[in-house]
Amino acid sequence: MRRFWGIRCGKGGDKPVQDTDDGKLYFHTHDLWQVLDDVEKFYQCEIYGVLAVQDTVENLRHYLEFCETQKNTKYFKMPIDDVPKDLIIEAHNYACHKVNQHDYDEMLDCVSEYIVERI
């Protein structure tokens, strides 16, 4: 089955791009934030919270449990880059259900605690 998307690209924006791959060409050619901006515009909505694996990894990199400069301390558990992606996603789901106020810092703390308990 072929899928066609009317994606506007660059200055020749009126020419649709044909997607014959997996139907997700738009997601392969745009970063997460651009996709979310476009979703907000299209659906006239406001997305108020995102837990992305890449952002979580970058933020947890500075936590004592994952900070490689803390390798010789009792707090360090493992480099965040060695934590399986599936465990981070599982921790995201846990934090979304546990943290009442979707405060990003609280979510990160909860994600960190969840991961530490399971490694």
N, C-alpha and C positions, 0 to 999 in steps of 0.2 A: 504494500500500500504506500502510495506517495502522499506526503503532506506538503501543503503550501502555506507559507506564512507571509503576510504582507508586512514585512519588516522594512522600515525606512532606514536607509543607510547613507550616511554622508551627504554630499551635495546632490547626488543623483537619487534623492530620497523617494521619488515616485516609482522607482523600479523595485518590485517585490523580490525577495530572495527565496529561491526554491530550496526547500529542505528535504533531502532524500535520505537522510541518515536516521537519527533516532527521534525526530520530531522535537528536539530540544535545541535547535540551532541558536535561538535567541539566548538561551542560558549559557551556551558555550562561548558566545561572543561578547557577553557583557558581564561585568562583575556584579556581585550580589546587591550592592547598594544601588546601582543603576536599575537593576531589575525591580527592586522594591520601590524605588521612586516611580517607575513606570506603572507598577501595579497600583500604587496610591492614586496616581492621576487617572488611570483607566477606570478603576472601581470607585473613585471619589471617596477614598477612605484614608485613615491615618493608621499606619502600622506603628505601634508604640513600644514594641519590644522584640529584639532579635538576639538569640544566642547562637552565634556562628562558631563552629569548631576552630577556625583559624584565629578569630579574635580571642576566644577563650584561651587557646594555647599561648598567644602573645601576652595576654594579661597574667596568666598563671605562671609564666616564666619568671615573674618577679616575686612570687610567693616563696617563702623559705623552704617549703617542702619540695619545690621543683627548681629552685635557683641554683645553678651549677657553681656559683661562687660559694655556696653553703655546703658543698660536698663533704667537708670534714666536720660538720656539726651534727648534733643529734636530731635536728629538725628535718634535714634533707632526706627525701625518700627516693626519688629518681628524677632524671631529666624529663621535663614535660614532653619532649619530643619522642620519648620512649613509651609514653602512655598510649595504649591502643585507642584508635579513633572511636571504636564501638563503645568503649568505656566512657569516653567523654560525652558521647551522644546519650548514653544511658544516664549519666550524671545530669545532663541538661534536662531530660525528662523528669528526673527525680526533683530537681530544684524547682522546676515549673509548678509542680504539685505541692511542694513543701513550703516555699516562700510565699506568704500571703500578699505582701506588697511587692510588686515586681520591680524591686530596686536592683539595679545591675550589680552593685558591689555585694549586696546580700546574696544574689544569685551566684556570683563567682565564689564567694566563701562557701556556699552550700555545695557547689560543684567540686571545689577543692576537697572538702571534708569527705564527700562521697567517694572520690577517687582514692584518697589516702586510706580510707577504711578497706578498700578492695585490692590494694596492691601489696 
